[in-house]
């Protein structure tokens, strides 16, 4: 009896559904997000309150901005572990320029975001010109940027952030938190860039096969550097918005932006090996993590467990990513 005859009709349909979800992971992650959202609403009477939903959306916005940059790099086949410290250092710079130097707050914000782009440029140049592995390189630059935060602040927060810019982190528009609106704008721009432009197609080509892309005449190194710059700017934007939210520039800004964005991207279907995935899927993944962390808080679980949960999500997501792709190769 052939393998086709041995396979029950029900099993064939289940395999087809599984294959469809794995080949179009954004549908799968969206389904998981909806299930987790509904389950959270059933488990806690406080989850669907306007205040709690605002807290989730506002907290998601900061991580999601970093996730957009990290996911873009992962599509290229790169990883930047310094994005959290770039966001933190840019936030500290914002506070220093506004409070210590007395610079116009809006100009300070522009300088800080530009500074984040410069740090991303440094990562990109070192990666491409010295042929260094981005993962290894950015472990080092993360230490440098993180050390600079401590040198500049001596571990003390910068207070006195002007009220005129605090609405960027605390305000709402039609009931929607401003950071979330800003994140959605960046998401739309990034999605358009990756899906509708030659630049985006080049990103996927580089992620699939860098040498082949180079042979086709694609400016591989230039595109890689530009994506590092974009990721640095987005991380800096997250740091600036969090400073506006807190009203202080804390040395700890960005500490939680290392594992979370990577986990969100993998959960959202972005392959760690490059060339596969969508930015929107990564944001859905970030939403899943945000809801899980919120439920932990609502249930009164110690916040110290959040690190364990985030780490576990990373391991599970990467493992599932590897297993699912092996399964697809066997089925094809």
NULOLUM-859077 format. One record per residue: residue in one letter; y negated, x negated, z negated of N, C-alpha, C in turn. Coordinates in steps of 0.2 Angstrom, whole numbers, plus 5000, padded with zeros to 4 digits. Last residue first. Layout:
REM NULOLUM-859077
aYXZYXZYXZ;...
***
This chain:
REM NULOLUM-859077
x490549614994490249605001490749575005;x491149604982491149664985490949664992;x490749474978491449494978491549554983;x489349484977489649434981490449454983;x489249584966489049594973489349554978;x489749504956490149564958489949584965;x488749404955489449384956489849444959;x487749494951487749454958488349424960;x488149534938488049584944488049544951;x488149414931488849444932488749494938;x486849374931487349334934487949364936;x486249484925486049464931486549424935;x486949484912487049534917486849524924;x486349364907487049364908487249424913;x484949394907485149344911485949344913;x485049504897484849514904485049464909;x485649444886486049494889485749504896;x484649344883485349324884485749384888;x483549434881483549384886484249364888;x483949514870483849544877483849494882;x484049414860484649444863484549474869;x482649384859483149334861483749364864;x482149504854481949484861482349424863;x482849514842482949564847482749544854;x482349404835483049414837483249454842;x481049444835481149384838481949384840;x481149564827480949564834481049504838;x481349534814481949554818481749554826;x480249534808480549464809481149474813;x479849664805479649634811479949564813;x481149764798480649704797480449674804;x481049934802481449874802480949814802;x480550064803480450024797480849954796;x480650134814481150144809481050094803;x479450084821479450154818480050164813;x479949954824479349964819479350034816;x480949994833481049944828480549954822;x480150054843480650094839480850054833;x479449944848479050004845479550044840;x480449874854480049844849479749894845;x480749974864481249944859480949914853;x479549974871479850034868480350014863;x479549844876478949864872479249924868;x480649834884480649794879480049814874;x480249924894480949934890480849894884;x479149864900479049934896479749944892;x479649754906479249744900479149814896;x480349824916480749784911480349774905;x479249874923479749924920480149884915;x478849744927478449784923478849844919;x479849714936479749674930479349704925;x479649814946480249814942480149774936;x478449764951478449834948479049834943;x478849644958478449644952478449704948;x480549624962479949654963479549654957;x481849524969481549554964480849584966;x482249354975482449424974482049454968;x481949224976482049264982482149334981;x482749144961482249154966482449194972;x483549134951483649084956483149094961;x483349244943483149174940483249124945;x482749394951483249344950483049274947;x482249534944481949474947482449424946;x482549654938482849634944482649574947;x482049684925481749714931482049694937;x482649584917482849654917482649694923;x481849484922482649484923482849554923;x480649514917480749504924481449514926;x480849524903480649584907480749574914;x481249394900481649444899481449504903;x479949334903480549314907481149364906;x479149394894479049404901479649384905;x479749354881479649424883479549424891;x479749214879480349244881480249314884;x478249204878478649154881479349184883;x477249264870477249274878477649224881;x477049244857477549294859477649304866;x475949164857476549144854477149184856;x474749214861475149194866475849164863;x473749174846473849214853474249174858;x473649094835474349124837474349164843;x472349074833472749014836473449044838;x471249204838471749184833472149124837;x469749264839470149214843470649184838;x469349434835469349364833469849324838;x469549554840468849544837468849474835;x470649604846470749584839470049574836;x470249634859470649684855470549664847;x469749514863469249574863469649624859;x470849444863470349424859469849484858;x471549504873471849514866471349484861;x470849474884470849544882471149554875;x471049334884470449364884470449434881;x472449334887472249304881471549324879;x472549394899472849424894472649394887;x471849304907471549364906471849404900;x472749194906472049184903471749254902;x473749254914473849234907473249224903;x473149254926473349314923473449304915;x472949114928472349164928472549224924;x474249074929473849044924473249094923;x474649144941474949154934474549124928;x473849084950473749154949474049174942;x474248954950473548964948473549044947;x475648974955475448944948474748954946;x475249014967475649064963475549034956;x474748894973474348954972474649004967;x475848814973475248794968474848854967;x476648874982476848864975476348854971;x475848864993475948934991476248924984;x475848724995475248754994475348824991;x477248704997476948674991476248704990;x477448775010477848785004477448764998;x476848835023476548785018476848795011;x478148855035477848885029477548835025;x478948805045478248795045477848825040;x480248805044479948865048479148855048;x480548705035480748695042480348745047;x480248775023479848715026479948705033;x481248865023480548895023480048835026;x482348785021482248825027481548845028;x481948735008482048685014481948725020;x482048855000481448815001481448765007;x482649005001482848935003482248895005;x482149104993482849104995483049034998;x480849064989481349074984482049074986;x480249065002480349004998480849004993;x480349195005480649145009480749085006;x479549254996480249264996480649215000;x478249195000478549184993479349194993;x478149245012478249175012478549165005;x477849375009478449365013478649285012;x476549355003477149384999477849365003;x475849315014475949275008476549295004;x475849425023476249365024476349315019;x475949575012475549525016476049465018;x476549675005476249695011475849635015;x477149624994477549674998477249675005;x476349544986477049524988477349564993;x475149614986475149544989475849524991;x475449734980475249734987475249664990;x475749684968476249714972476049714979;x474549634964475049584964475649614969;x473749754964473549694968474149654969;x474449824954474349854961474249794966;x474249744943474949754945474949784953;x472949754941473249684943473949694945;x472849884937472449864943472749794945;x473649884926473849924931473449904938;x472849804917473449784919473749824925;x471749894916471649824919472349804921;x472349994909472050004915471949944919;x472749924897473249954901473049974908;x471549894891471949844894472449864898;x471050034889470749984894471149934896;x472150164886471850104884471550064890;x471550334891472050274892471750214890;x470650424889471150424884471650364885;x469750394899470050464899470750454895;x469850244893469550274898469950334900;x469450154878469950194882469550224888;x469349984869469150054872469650084876;x469849864865469949924860469749994863;x469649774875470249774871470449834867;x468449804880468949784885469649784881;x467649824869467849884872468449864877;x467149704866467749724862468049784865;x465949664871466549654875467149674872;x464949694862464849714868465449704873;x465249624850465449694850465449714858;x465749454850465249504851465549574853;x466649384837466649404844466149464845;x466849334824466149354826466149364834;x467949194822467749264821467049274824;x469349104825468649104827468349174826;x470549044813470349094818469549094819;x471248884811470748934808470548984814;x471948774815472248834813471848884810;x470948694821471248674815471648734811;x470548724834470448774829470548754822;x470748614842470148644842470048694837;x472148574838471548524837470848564837;x472748694842472748674834472248624833;x472648694856472448754852472348734844;x473248574859472548574860472248634856;x474548604857474248564852473548564853;x474748694868474848724861474548674856;x474548604878474148664877474148694870;x475748524876475048494876474548554875;x476748604876476648574870475948544870;x476648654889476648704884476448664877;x476948534896476248554896476148614891;x478348524893477948474891477148504890;x478848644899479048634892478548574889;x478448614912478048664908478248664900;x479448524916478748504916478348554911;x480648604916480548544912479848524911;x480248704925480548724918480448664914;x479948634937479448674933479648694926;x480448474940480748544939480148574935;x479348374951479648394945479948464944;x478748314962479448344963479748354956;x477448284961477848234958478648254958;x476848394968476748324970477248274967;x477348504961477448494969477448424971;x477048494948477748514950477848494957;x475748454947476248414945476948434947;x475248574953475148514957475648464954;x475548674944475748674951475748614954;x474848634932475648644932475848644939;x473548634937473848574935474648574935;x473448774940473448724945473748664943;x473448824927474048844931474048794937;x472248774923472848744919473448764924;x471448844931471448774932472048744929;x471648974926471848954933471848884934;x471048954914471748974914472048954921;x469748944918470048884915470848894915;x469449064923469449014928469848954925;x469449134911469949154916470049094921;x468349064905469049064902469549084907;x467249104913467449034912468149024910;x467249244911467349214918467649144918;x466949244898467549274900467749244907;x465649194898466249154894466949184897;x464949284905465049224908465649184905;x465049384895465349394901465449334905;x464349324884465049344883465349354890;x463349184886463349254887464149274888;x463549064873463549084880463649154881;x463649004860463149054861463049074869;x464548914856464048884860463548944862;x465248994846465048924844464448904849;x465449114852465249114846464949044844;x465849094866465449154864465049144857;x466548984866466048984871465549044868;x467549014857467148954856466548964860;x468249124863467949134856467449074855;x468749064875468249124875467849124869;x469548974870468948944873468449004874;x470549054865470149014860469548984863;x471049104877470749154872470349114867;x471548994882471049024886470649074881;x472548964873472048914874471448944877;x473449084876473149064869472549024870;x473749064889473349124887473049114880;x474448944888473848954893473449014891;x475448984880474948934878474348934882;x476149064889475949094883475349044880;x476448974900475949034901475749064894;x477348874899476748864896476248924897;x478448894907478548914899477848894896;x478748954922478248924918478248944911;x479848924935479748954928479248914925;x480348974952480048934947480048964940;x480749044963481249004960480948954955;x479849134967479749074971480349024968;x480049234958480249254965480249184969;x479549174947480249174947480449194954;x478149184949478449124949479249124950;x478149324948477949294954478149224955;x478449334934478949364939478749334946;x477349274928478049244927478449274933;x476349364932476249294934476949264934;x476749484925476649484933476649414935;x476849444912477449454916477349454923;x475549434908475949374909476549384913;x475349574909474949534913475249464914;x476249624899476349634906475949594911;x475749584887476349554889476449564897;x474649674887474549604887475149564889;x475149804889474749774894474649704893;x475949834878476249824884475849784889;x474949874868475349814867475649794874;x474449994875474049934874474349874873;x475650074875475350054881474849994880;x475850084861476350054865476050024872;x474750144856474850074854475350044858;x474750264863474250214864474350144862;x475950314857475950304864475350254866;x475350334844475950284845475950264853;x474350434846474150364844474750314845;x475050544852474550504856474450434853;x476850544848476150554846475650514850;x478150514851477750544856477050564854;x478650454839478550414845478150444850;x478850524828478150494829478050464835;x480150564827479650624828478950594830;x481450474835480850474830480350524832;x482450514844482550474838482050474833;x481850574855482250614851482450574844;x481050464860480750524858481150574854;x482050374863481650364858481250424855;x482650444873483050434867482650414862;x481650434883481850504880482250494874;x481550294885480950334883481150404880;x482850264889482650234883482050274880;x482850334901483350354896483150324889;x481750274908481750344907482250364901;x482350144909481750154905481650224903;x483450164917483550144910482950154906;x482850194929483250244925483350224918;x482150074932481750134930482150194927;x483249994934482849984928482350044926;x483750054946484150054940483750044933;x482750044955482950104953483350104946;x482649904955482049944953482250014951;x483849864961483849854954483249894951;x484749894973484049914972483949914965;x485949834971485649814977484849834977;x486349904959486249834959485849804965;x486350034964485950024959485849944958;x487350024974486750044976486250024970;x488449984966488249944971487549964973;x488650104958488450044955488249994960;x488950194969488350204965488150144961;x490150134973489650144978488950154974;x490950144962490850084964490250084969;x491050284961490750254955490550184958;x491750314973491150334972490750304966;x492950244970492550224975491850244975;x493450324959493250254958492850224964;x493650444965493150434960492950364959;x494750404974494150424977493550424972;x495550254969495450324969494850344971;x496350134979495750144975495650224975;x497450114986497550104979496950134975;x497050114999497450164997497450164989;x496349994999495950055000496350114998;x497449904998496949904992496549974993;x498949975004498349935005497849944999;x500649965000500050005000499449965000;
***
